[in-house]
Amino acid sequence: MEPAPFRQFPDDSREPASAFWVRADDGLRLRLALWRGGDAPHGTVLLFPGRTEYVEKYATLAHDLNAAGFAVLTLDWRGQGLSERLQDDPLPGHVGEFADYQRDVIEMIVAGTDLDLPRPWHLLAHSMGGSIGLAALHAGLPVERAVFSAPMWGIQLGRLPTWFVRAITQLADRAGRGGRIAPQKGGARSYVLDDSFNANLLTHDVDNWTRMVREAATWPELTIAGASFGWVFHAIAECRRLSDLPPPDLPTLIAMGQEERIVSPGAIRQMADRWPSARLMEVAGARHELMMEIPPLRQAFLESAIDHFLSGS
């Protein structure tokens, strides 16, 4: 593992993550980041970020988890952050197929093993990371407990029916336009630079919103823009595939904000209803980013997640 850069503002006095490069089995270079957190007596959290995200975004959360006794290992998924992009145009959020993300998961597991990260391991997955995380659980991800934040088990597509969006995106993919950004609000650049705080669907917290804007403006190389036709097509297919599988048998906390407007609340509730070992937590007044919400809402989720992890220790 070779050292990789980790961005941090000069006015941030916290210990930075240890970042490093690894290569997936298809040769793609990925960036991982570790906040070891001293002895980490309660184990390690494998943090699966969402679409558009990068490891720096989770520094505050990682330090909170360190303080609770957990090491934190996370990564930039292929095609975003500082991990290798998949096409010449670096802006679209693109992937060849969703199964490719499991290649990244494998490298994360290998790295965690090589680093001898403390056990037990737990999964914390947000948004798109929720799809990747659920697929990884089905593939045998070596974790004892899982927490999902606004998992992408379905996508809100506005007034368009899913069958229509899937048909259009599949047609674009077959026509060689799969890597281009699909029509969507604010698709041409980073969402936080294109929308206003008052109109955003992520958080009510102005400080976290300002920090995300500052990061995107200072380090544009970390950001991506809207999802490609190919990504949308494969995301819809993956959500459908996962919905047809029986839920994994491990203790799970599933959380979402009651003001969720990015992923499908209905798909989350349906999954929770048929998952015997899962508990659904709906956070009143919260939007999509539970871990970036105003302090009372963020703390309610974080305390529930930590309690869930600790209840298995």
C-alpha positions in Angstrom: 0.0 0.0 0.0 1.5 3.3 -1.1 0.7 6.6 0.8 -2.0 8.8 -0.8 -2.9 12.4 -0.2 -5.5 13.4 2.3 -6.9 16.9 2.1 -7.4 19.0 5.3 -7.9 22.7 5.8 -5.1 24.6 7.7 -7.5 25.6 10.4 -8.4 21.9 11.2 -6.2 20.8 14.0 -7.5 17.2 14.2 -5.3 14.2 13.4 -5.7 13.5 9.6 -6.5 10.1 8.2 -3.8 7.8 7.0 -4.6 7.6 3.3 -3.2 5.0 0.8 -3.5 3.6 -2.6 -4.5 0.1 -3.5 -5.3 -1.6 -6.8 -8.4 -3.6 -7.6 -8.1 -6.8 -9.5 -9.0 -5.1 -12.8 -6.0 -2.7 -12.3 -8.0 0.4 -11.1 -6.3 2.5 -8.5 -8.4 3.2 -5.4 -7.9 5.5 -2.4 -8.6 4.2 1.1 -8.4 6.2 4.4 -8.0 5.0 7.9 -8.6 6.7 11.2 -7.1 4.1 13.6 -8.3 5.7 16.8 -5.8 4.4 19.3 -6.5 0.9 20.6 -10.1 0.9 19.3 -11.4 -1.6 21.9 -14.8 -2.0 20.3 -13.5 -2.9 16.8 -13.6 -1.4 13.4 -16.3 0.4 11.3 -16.2 -0.2 7.6 -17.7 3.0 6.2 -19.3 2.7 2.7 -19.9 6.3 1.4 -22.6 7.4 -1.1 -22.4 8.6 -4.7 -20.4 11.8 -5.2 -18.7 11.4 -1.9 -15.0 11.3 -0.9 -13.2 10.3 2.3 -12.6 13.8 3.6 -16.3 14.3 4.0 -16.4 11.8 6.8 -13.6 13.2 9.0 -15.8 14.5 11.7 -17.8 11.3 11.9 -14.6 9.2 11.9 -13.3 11.2 14.9 -16.6 10.7 16.7 -16.4 7.0 16.1 -12.8 7.0 17.2 -13.8 8.7 20.5 -16.4 5.9 21.0 -13.7 3.2 20.6 -13.9 2.3 16.9 -11.3 2.4 14.1 -12.7 3.6 10.8 -11.8 2.5 7.4 -13.3 4.0 4.3 -12.6 4.6 0.6 -13.3 6.5 -2.5 -15.4 4.3 -4.8 -14.1 3.8 -8.3 -14.9 6.8 -10.5 -15.1 9.3 -7.6 -13.0 11.1 -5.1 -9.3 10.6 -5.8 -9.9 7.0 -7.0 -9.3 6.4 -10.7 -12.0 7.8 -13.0 -13.5 5.5 -15.5 -13.5 7.7 -18.6 -11.8 10.8 -20.0 -14.5 13.1 -18.8 -14.1 13.1 -15.0 -17.3 14.8 -14.2 -20.1 12.2 -14.7 -20.8 9.8 -11.9 -20.3 6.6 -13.9 -19.7 2.8 -13.4 -19.5 0.0 -15.9 -21.8 -2.2 -13.8 -22.7 -2.2 -10.1 -20.9 -5.5 -9.6 -17.7 -3.6 -10.1 -18.1 -1.9 -6.8 -17.6 -5.3 -5.1 -14.1 -5.3 -6.5 -13.5 -2.2 -4.4 -15.1 -3.9 -1.4 -12.7 -6.8 -1.7 -9.7 -4.5 -1.7 -11.1 -2.8 1.4 -11.3 -6.2 3.2 -7.8 -7.1 2.1 -6.5 -3.8 3.4 -8.3 -4.2 6.7 -6.8 -7.6 7.1 -3.3 -6.6 6.2 -3.5 -3.6 8.6 -4.7 -6.0 11.3 -7.7 -3.7 12.2 -9.3 -4.7 15.4 -12.3 -7.0 15.5 -15.2 -7.2 15.4 -15.8 -5.4 12.2 -19.1 -3.5 11.5 -20.7 -2.0 8.4 -21.9 1.6 8.3 -23.3 2.4 4.8 -24.9 5.6 3.4 -27.1 6.0 0.3 -25.4 4.3 -2.7 -23.1 2.7 -0.2 -26.3 1.0 1.1 -26.8 -0.8 -2.2 -23.1 -1.8 -2.3 -23.2 -2.8 1.4 -26.3 -4.9 1.1 -24.7 -6.7 -2.0 -21.5 -7.2 0.0 -23.4 -8.7 2.9 -25.0 -11.2 0.5 -21.5 -12.0 -0.7 -20.2 -12.7 2.8 -18.8 -9.4 4.0 -17.1 -10.3 7.4 -19.0 -7.9 9.7 -21.0 -8.7 12.8 -23.5 -5.8 12.6 -24.7 -3.3 10.1 -26.1 0.2 10.1 -27.6 1.7 7.0 -28.2 5.5 6.6 -30.8 6.4 3.9 -29.8 3.3 1.8 -30.3 3.4 -1.9 -32.6 0.4 -2.3 -34.8 2.4 -4.7 -34.4 5.8 -6.4 -36.8 8.7 -6.5 -37.4 9.5 -10.2 -39.9 12.3 -9.9 -43.0 11.8 -12.1 -41.3 9.4 -14.5 -42.1 5.7 -14.1 -39.2 3.4 -13.4 -39.8 1.3 -16.5 -39.5 4.4 -18.7 -36.3 5.7 -17.1 -34.8 2.2 -17.3 -35.7 1.9 -21.0 -34.3 5.4 -21.9 -31.1 4.9 -20.0 -30.6 1.4 -21.4 -31.1 2.8 -24.9 -28.6 5.6 -24.3 -26.1 3.0 -22.9 -26.5 0.8 -26.0 -26.1 3.9 -28.3 -22.7 4.6 -26.8 -23.9 7.5 -24.6 -23.9 5.6 -21.3 -21.0 7.7 -19.9 -22.8 11.0 -20.4 -24.7 12.8 -17.7 -28.4 11.9 -17.7 -30.8 14.9 -17.6 -31.2 16.0 -14.0 -31.3 19.1 -12.0 -27.8 20.5 -11.3 -26.2 17.6 -13.2 -23.3 19.6 -14.8 -21.2 20.0 -11.7 -21.0 19.2 -8.0 -24.5 19.4 -6.4 -23.4 21.6 -3.5 -22.0 24.2 -5.9 -25.0 24.2 -8.1 -27.8 24.4 -5.5 -28.6 26.8 -2.7 -28.7 25.9 1.0 -32.4 26.7 1.2 -33.2 24.4 -1.7 -30.9 21.5 -0.9 -32.2 18.0 -0.2 -29.3 16.9 2.0 -29.3 18.7 5.3 -30.8 21.4 7.5 -27.4 22.2 9.0 -25.8 25.3 7.5 -22.4 24.6 9.0 -22.1 21.2 7.3 -23.5 22.6 4.1 -20.9 25.4 4.2 -18.2 22.9 4.8 -19.2 20.8 1.8 -19.3 23.9 -0.4 -15.9 24.9 0.9 -14.4 21.5 0.2 -15.9 21.3 -3.3 -14.7 24.8 -4.2 -11.2 24.2 -2.7 -10.6 20.7 -4.0 -12.7 20.2 -7.2 -10.7 17.1 -8.0 -12.6 15.3 -5.2 -16.0 16.0 -6.7 -18.2 14.6 -9.5 -21.3 15.8 -11.1 -24.6 14.2 -12.0 -25.1 10.4 -12.6 -24.5 9.0 -16.1 -27.1 7.2 -18.2 -25.2 4.0 -17.5 -25.1 4.6 -13.8 -28.8 5.2 -13.6 -29.6 2.1 -15.7 -27.3 -0.1 -13.6 -28.5 1.4 -10.3 -32.1 0.7 -11.1 -31.2 -2.9 -12.0 -29.2 -3.4 -8.8 -32.0 -2.1 -6.6 -34.4 -4.5 -8.3 -32.0 -7.4 -7.9 -31.5 -6.7 -4.2 -35.2 -6.5 -3.6 -35.6 -10.0 -4.9 -33.1 -11.5 -2.4 -33.9 -12.6 1.1 -32.4 -10.2 3.7 -29.1 -11.3 5.3 -29.3 -12.8 8.8 -27.4 -10.3 11.0 -28.5 -7.6 13.4 -29.2 -4.4 11.4 -30.3 -0.8 12.0 -31.9 0.9 9.1 -32.3 4.7 9.4 -33.8 7.4 7.2 -35.0 11.0 7.5 -38.7 11.6 7.3 -38.0 14.3 4.8 -36.1 11.9 2.4 -36.4 12.9 -1.2 -33.4 11.3 -2.9 -33.7 7.6 -2.3 -37.0 5.8 -2.0 -38.6 5.7 1.5 -41.0 3.1 0.2 -38.3 0.7 -0.8 -36.5 1.2 2.5 -39.7 0.4 4.5 -40.4 -2.6 2.3 -37.0 -4.0 2.9 -37.2 -3.3 6.7 -40.6 -5.0 6.9 -39.3 -8.3 5.5 -35.9 -8.2 7.4 -36.6 -10.1 10.7 -33.3 -9.0 12.3 -33.5 -5.4 11.3 -35.0 -2.3 13.1 -36.2 0.7 11.2 -35.5 4.2 12.6 -37.2 7.2 11.0 -35.8 10.5 12.1 -38.4 13.3 12.2 -37.2 16.5 10.6 -34.2 15.0 8.9 -33.2 15.0 5.2 -31.0 12.6 3.3 -27.7 13.2 5.1 -28.3 11.9 8.7 -24.6 12.1 9.5 -24.5 15.7 8.3 -27.7 17.0 9.9 -28.3 19.6 12.6 -26.7 18.4 15.9 -29.8 17.0 17.7 -30.8 14.9 14.7 -27.2 13.8 13.9 -26.6 12.9 17.5 -29.8 10.8 17.7 -28.7 8.8 14.7 -25.0 8.5 15.8 -25.9 7.4 19.4 -28.3 4.7 18.0 -25.7 3.5 15.6 -23.0 3.3 18.3 -25.4 1.6 20.7 -26.3 -0.9 17.9 -22.6 -1.8 17.3 -21.8 -2.0 21.0 -24.8 -4.2 21.8 -23.0 -7.0 20.0 -19.7 -6.6 21.8 
